[in-house]
Amino acid sequence: RENSSENILSSANRLLLHEGRLMLAESTRLLDVYLFLFEDFLLITKIKRNKKKYGGSDTSSIPVCPSLTPELQSFIREGGFCTVLDQPIPLDRLILKNVEPI
């Protein structure tokens, strides 16, 4: 939901442990996702590429949060963005399993 998603990351005490790209296998397709692992939940976002570039070919003037990884900063400057794919997954309900590579 739009209104509740604004408060997901608002806690000043929440610690971001790791972030990065991943291919998520969904029944018949692969999704390009970007994960944010916080100390209390996992947030999965879908990577989207904006077909329109901001301000023509010069994207260096786009303001990007300096705390983001260089990879994510570059992606945003290229007109990309991330949307929340589903509700955050609380870590106390998350089960991880090793699987063989596809």
C-alpha positions in Angstrom: 0.0 0.0 0.0 1.2 3.5 -0.9 0.6 5.1 2.6 2.2 2.3 4.7 5.2 1.8 2.4 6.4 5.4 3.3 7.0 4.3 6.9 8.8 1.0 6.2 12.3 2.5 6.2 11.6 5.5 8.5 13.0 4.0 11.7 16.2 5.8 12.6 17.3 2.8 14.6 17.0 0.3 11.8 20.3 -1.1 10.5 20.9 -2.0 6.9 23.1 -5.1 6.9 23.4 -5.9 3.2 22.0 -5.0 -0.2 22.4 -6.2 -3.7 21.0 -7.6 -7.0 19.6 -11.1 -7.4 17.7 -13.1 -9.9 14.5 -14.4 -8.4 13.0 -17.6 -9.9 9.3 -17.2 -10.1 7.3 -20.2 -11.5 8.0 -19.6 -15.2 10.2 -16.6 -15.4 13.2 -14.9 -13.8 12.9 -11.5 -12.1 15.7 -9.0 -11.7 15.4 -7.9 -8.1 17.3 -5.8 -5.6 17.3 -7.0 -1.9 17.7 -4.9 1.2 18.5 -7.0 4.3 17.8 -5.1 7.5 18.4 -6.3 11.0 14.7 -7.2 11.4 13.3 -7.9 7.8 14.2 -8.6 4.2 12.8 -6.2 1.6 12.5 -7.4 -2.0 12.2 -4.8 -4.7 11.7 -5.2 -8.4 14.1 -3.4 -10.6 12.5 -1.3 -13.3 14.2 0.6 -16.1 12.7 3.9 -17.0 12.6 4.2 -20.8 12.8 8.0 -20.6 16.1 9.5 -19.5 16.1 12.4 -17.2 17.4 15.7 -18.7 18.6 14.2 -22.0 22.0 12.4 -22.1 23.5 14.1 -19.0 22.4 12.1 -16.0 25.2 13.1 -13.7 23.1 15.9 -12.2 20.4 13.6 -10.9 20.5 13.7 -7.0 21.2 10.3 -5.6 21.5 9.4 -1.9 25.2 9.0 -1.1 24.6 6.1 1.3 23.5 3.9 -1.6 25.9 1.4 -3.1 27.7 2.7 -6.3 25.9 0.0 -8.3 22.5 1.3 -7.2 23.5 5.0 -7.6 24.5 4.2 -11.2 21.3 2.4 -11.9 19.2 5.3 -10.6 21.2 7.8 -12.7 20.5 5.7 -15.7 16.7 6.2 -15.1 16.1 3.0 -13.2 14.1 2.6 -10.0 13.0 -0.1 -7.5 9.4 -0.8 -6.5 8.5 -3.0 -3.5 7.6 -6.4 -4.8 5.8 -7.7 -1.7 5.5 -7.0 2.0 8.8 -7.1 3.9 9.6 -10.6 5.3 10.4 -10.6 9.0 13.6 -12.4 9.7 12.1 -14.5 12.5 9.8 -16.0 9.8 12.4 -16.5 7.1 13.8 -19.9 6.3 17.0 -20.1 4.1 17.9 -23.2 2.1 20.9 -24.0 -0.1 19.8 -25.0 -3.6 21.8 -26.1 -6.6 22.4 -23.4 -9.3 20.1 -23.5 -12.3 
